[in-house]
Amino acid sequence: MRRSDVLTAVFVACIWGFGFTLAKAALAGFPPIFLMALRFTLTAAVLVWFVRPPRGYMMRVALISLVGAGVQYSVTFTGLKGLDASAAIIIIQLEPAFAALLAAIFLRDMIGWRRAIGMAMAFSGVLLLAGEPSIQGAYLSAGMVLIGSFLFAAGQVMTKALKGAVGGFQLTAWVAVFAVPQLVLATALFEEGHVNHLRQAGPIVWVAIVYLAFIMTALGYGLWYRLVNKYSINLVMPFTLLLPFATVISAIVLLGERPQPIVLLGGAVTIAGVAVIVIRDNPFTRKARARAAN
């Protein structure tokens, strides 16, 4: 990857990680699907005026929206509300593994030994970051987050299959447009008290919704889809393993938390694992090329 694209991927991971922290706060004031409906409504209302419709690809974008946004966010955030944060982090970080499996099946995009080592290192770092997760009594919530992780990965593979025919911000806008009616219908069927939640929402909830809509979704996904269009799924997806580290950093900066040494070690291992995946010219690959040359 070009250095600028690596920095972009790290930036997206950081704003998504910070968004995860805000989303957890917003879930205290809004039902999860209703929160996602408001998020995508704001995103669609702003972006749709600046990008053209993906003519010839509307049905495929609608399907990506259904799998990777409407259903995915409904089950993921409903599960998150009833799950221990450390367990949620680990389950969500199965996304690169799901994506690697689906990319190998449908795109013939193989992982390779170097990326496999890097992914294992990064996931080990996530385990250290999470500490001792518990899903005792929350198996349904854990299952929903697991399904959401798989659907997110499936959505990324479906996006890659477009082969760059739809631009990053164009895709973000129209995925949001298609997601709005899906989420509105879902929250109407499965949640209640919408008017009361709007009346009682505090400032932090509205700050979170604005951030989720414009920074995490409009900006974050616009940049992310551009990277997915440009590079291999197995090269881009491991950057999502940086999300827990970004979440921990945001908690340190915003909440004044003091992390234990094991958390700092976990962050270092995670970053090292992603570096092994991204940096092509590293000691492992130099040795492999030297053996091949001899």
N, C-alpha and C positions, 0 to 999 in steps of 0.2 A: 504494500500500500504506500501511496505517496504520503510524505510527512504531514501535509495539510489535511489529508483524509483521516489519518490516525488521530490528529488533534480534534477533528470534527467528531469522530466516533467517541472519543473520550469526553468531549463537551456534551454530547447527547446523553451519555451514561450519567454524567454529573447532574444535568437538569432533570433527568428521569428519576435519579436517586433522591434528589431534593423533593421532587413531586410526590414520591412515595411517602415521604415524611408528612407533607401537607395533606395528602389524601387520607392518611390515617386519622389526622385531626378532623378533617371534614366529615368523615364517616360517623363521628359522634353527633353530628347535627343533621345529617341527611341519610335516607335509605340509599344503599349502594347503587342500585340501577337508576334511581332518580338523579343521583349525583352525576352518573355517567351521561344521562340524557341531557342535563344542563350543560355539561362539558362539551359534548359534541354539537349541541345546538349553537353555542357561541362560536365554536370553531367554524362550523359550516356557514353561519351568518356573515362572518368576516371574510373568509377565504374565497367563497364561491364567486364573488364579483371580480376576482383578479385572475382567475384561471379559466381556460376553455374546458368545456365538457370533453371527456375522453371518447370521442366519437369512434365507433367501431369496437370499443372495449367496455361499453357501459355494463353489459351483463357480467363480464368477468370482474370488473371493479365492484359491482353490487355483491357478487359472491365473496370476494375478498372482505368486503365490509361486514357481511353476515358472519363469516367464520372468524376473522381477525379483530373485529370490533364489537358488533352487536352481541353475539353470543359469548364471545371470549371475555369481554369486560363485565358482562352480567354475572357470569359464573365466578370469575376471578375475584371481583370485589365483594360479592356476596359471601364467598368463602373467606376472604381476608377479614371480614368483620367478626367472624367467630373463631379466628385462629390466632394462636400465639405468634408474635411477630418473627421470632427466630425460626420457627418452623416454616412460616410463609416464605421467608427469604430463601431457604434451602429448596423448597418445592419449586418456587418460581425460577430458580437458577438451573432447573432441568431443561429449560427452553433450548439452550444450545445443543444438548444431547438429542432432544426430539428433532430439532432442525437438521442436525447431521444425518440422522436416520432417514428422514423424509427426503432430504436432498440426495442422498445416495440412491434411494429407490426411484424417485421421479425425475431427478436432474442428472443422475450419474455423476454427482459431485462427491468424490470420495474424501474422507478426512485426511488420511495420511498419518504416518507415525508421529511426525513432529507436532501436528495440530492436536493429535490425541493426547500426547504428553502435556502440551500446554493446557488443554482443557482439563485434564486430571489435576494438574497443579493448581489452576485457578479455582476449581471446585473445592479442592482441599482447603484453599484459603478461605472460601465462603463458609466451610464447616467451622473453621476456627473463629471467624467473625460472628457466627450465629450462636456459638456457645453450646448449650445443652437444650435443643428444641424439644417441645412436648406437644403431642397431638392427642393426649389422653382425653377422651370424651368429645373430641372434635373431629372425628373421622369423616363425617359428611363434609365439613368445611375444607378439610385437607384434600378430599377427593375432588371438590369443586375447583380448588386452586390448581390441582394437578391437571384436570381437564382443561382449565384455562391456559396453562403453560403449553400444553400440546396444541391447542387451537392457535395461540400466538405464533408458535413455530410453523404451523401449517399455513397461516396467513403470510408469513415471510417467504415461504417456498412458493406460494401462489403468486406473490408479488414478483419474485425472481423470474417466474415463468413468463411474465409479460415481456421480458427481454428489453427493458428500457423504453418500451413504446409509450408509456405514460410517465410523465415527469414526477419528481418527488413531491412538490407542493401541489401539483395537479391531482395526484393520487390522494394525498392527505385531505384535500378539500372535498373530493367526491366520495371518499370513504366516509367522511363525516356526514355528508348530505344523506347518503343511504342509511347510515347508522341511526340517525335521529328518529325516524318512524319506528324502527325496530325497538329502540330503547324506550320510546314513549309507550308503545304497546306493552312491552314487558313490565314496565313499572306500573302501568295501569292495572295489569292482571295480577301481579304478585306483591305489590306494595300499596300502602294507604297513608292517609294523613298528609298529602302533598302540600296543601295550603297551609296547614299548621307549621310544617317544617320551614316553609318560606318565611312565615311571619316570625318564627323564633330563631332563625339563623343569625348567629353572631358575626362580627367582622372577619374573624379568622376563617370562617366557612366560605364567605364570599371571596376573600383573598385566595383561598385554595382553589375555588372554582375558576377564577380568572386565570390563575397560574396554570391549572390543568388544561384549560381551553387554549390559551394563546402561546404559552411557553412550552409546556410538556407535549401538547398535541400539534398545534400549528407549526411551531418552529422545530420541535424535536423530531416529529415524524417526517416533516418535509425534508430535513437533512438526512434522516435515517434511510428513507426510501431511496434517496439519491445514491447512498452508499450501497444499498442492497442491489440496485440496478447495475452498479459499476463493478462490484467485486463478488467473489464466491461467497455463498451463504456461510460456509464453514470458516471463512476469514472474518466476516462481519459479526456474526452472532456471538462469538465469545466476548465481545465488548460488553454485552449485557451482564457478564459476570462481575463487572465493575460497579454495578448498581448498589449492592450492599455496602461496599466501601464508601461510595458517594453518600449513601444514607447515613452512615456512621459519622462521616466528616460534617455533614449538615447538622447532625445532632450535637456535635462538639461545638460548632460555630454558633448555632442558634440557641441551643439549650444549655450550653456550658457544661456538657457531660465530660467526664474524665475517663477515657477508655483504659482498660486493663492492658498490660503488655501483650497478652495473648491476642487481643483484638488488633493491635498494631502489627503483630506478626502475621496474622491472617490477611490483613490488607497488603502487606509486602509480598506474601506468597501469591495472592490473587493477581497483583500487578505483574509479578514475574511470569506467571503462567500465561497471561495475555501477551506479554512481550515475546515469549517463545513462539507464539502463534504468528504474531504480526511481523517481527523482525526477521527478515529472510536470511540475512547474513549473520548468523550467530554461531557459537562454538560447535553446536550439534551438527548444523548443516555443513560447516566447513570440514569437519572430520569425515562426514559422510561423503562429501565430494572428493576429498583426498583419497579415501579408500576406493571410490569408484574409478578415479583416474589411474590408480595403480593396478 
